[in-house]
Amino acid sequence: MNNRFDGKVVLITGAGSGLGQATALQIAKEGAKLSLVDLNSASLEETKSKVMEVSPKAEVILITADVSDEKAVENYVNETVAKLGKIDSFFNNAGIEGKQNLTEDYGIDEFQKVVAINLNGVFYGMKYVLKVMKEQGFGSIVNTASVGGIRGVGNQSGYAASKHGVVGLTKNSGIEYGQYGISIKAIAPGAIMTPMVEGSLKQMDPDNWEEVGKQFVEPNPMKRFGKPEEVGYLVAFLLSDQANFINATVIPIDGGQSYKY
Ligand SMILES: NC(=O)c1ccc[n+]([C@@H]2O[C@H](COP(=O)([O-])OP(=O)(O)OC[C@H]3O[C@@H](n4cnc5c(N)ncnc54)[C@H](O)[C@@H]3O)[C@@H](O)[C@H]2O)c1
């Protein structure tokens, strides 16, 4: 078994569910101390108990915070350093999809909310974590973008704007911080079966969402949804020292769908 995170401190936002939880489990198995952040404290407790099952000696702190609140972000970064001593790796992942609608019908409040969480939240996270990493002289960051951050998907004005913004932030900061030994990358997941995607399918057809899901993945070259643990394996690699030279770039994990004509 790999132990790429022995003695390392890994900070994860959106750790209560889906991709954040799957990544926490993978990284805990490899020896990390974890600082887990989410808006939902009950879901954080659930992730912690799953972590303790796979890694009974793991050191884990839980921080309930809203990533769209700059002060709360500054606090989760400070609390992580105060309690665990440093931040080796940061999975800057919390996000929401928002309601689906044509651009002309897309709600102004909805747009602002999605951007506040998905884009401002990622920027605040990088702003405070990079200060710590620059002083340390090492670190790795993975920001969660989306296929909706590299392609047009439709009906997702807020999501598309925010995720394209995450890709832009990743390229910009990766160029700035490579000289300090810090690598920054984004992932662009396609449809991965998490509570977010289940919610999205239910928006399309509440009574028949599983059937809608089957049709949804039909154009995918692999004809299936991705699994959260598949993203966990990728993020663990990208956050590890093995991936230090991968910087300022975006990596799709989507069964090949975003390259299909
Ligand atoms: N599942 C997919 O198919 C998919 C595809 C592309 C990108 N993504 C992105 O992956 C990330 C994780 O999504 P997921 O599928 O695991 O969703 P999820 O809903 O299962 O998990 C997201 C977590 O983020 C938390 N969260 C939401 N708003 C928050 C806030 N303001 N502050 C702190 N925490 C907050 C939620 O409580 C939840 O625990 C998101 O950024 C999402 O946009 C997901």
The ligand as an ORCA input file, in Angstrom:
! r2SCAN-3c Opt
* xyz 0 1
  N     -20.347     15.060     -9.073
  C     -20.041     15.518    -10.265
  O     -20.450     14.959    -11.288
  C     -19.187     16.732    -10.428
  C     -18.740     17.050    -11.703
  C     -17.928     18.151    -11.882
  C     -17.568     18.930    -10.801
  N     -18.040     18.617     -9.567
  C     -17.629     19.485     -8.469
  O     -17.094     18.700     -7.430
  C     -17.254     19.380     -6.187
  C     -17.873     18.433     -5.194
  O     -19.142     18.041     -5.683
  P     -19.851     16.665     -5.263
  O     -20.363     16.046     -6.488
  O     -18.978     15.932     -4.336
  O     -21.117     17.294     -4.512
  P     -21.770     16.990     -3.092
  O     -22.985     17.822     -3.056
  O     -21.848     15.531     -2.872
  O     -20.674     17.564     -2.065
  C     -20.408     18.947     -1.964
  C     -20.123     19.286     -0.511
  O     -19.836     20.699     -0.452
  C     -20.501     21.241      0.674
  N     -20.777     22.658      0.479
  C     -21.709     23.216     -0.345
  N     -21.693     24.558     -0.204
  C     -20.736     24.846      0.712
  C     -20.266     26.054      1.276
  N     -20.791     27.236      0.926
  N     -19.278     25.991      2.191
  C     -18.748     24.791      2.565
  N     -19.172     23.621      2.065
  C     -20.161     23.652      1.154
  C     -21.789     20.442      0.795
  O     -22.327     20.520      2.115
  C     -21.328     19.039      0.413
  O     -20.912     18.302      1.547
  C     -18.100     20.621     -6.495
  O     -17.250     21.741     -6.627
  C     -18.735     20.274     -7.826
  O     -19.072     21.403     -8.569
  C     -18.837     17.536     -9.352
*
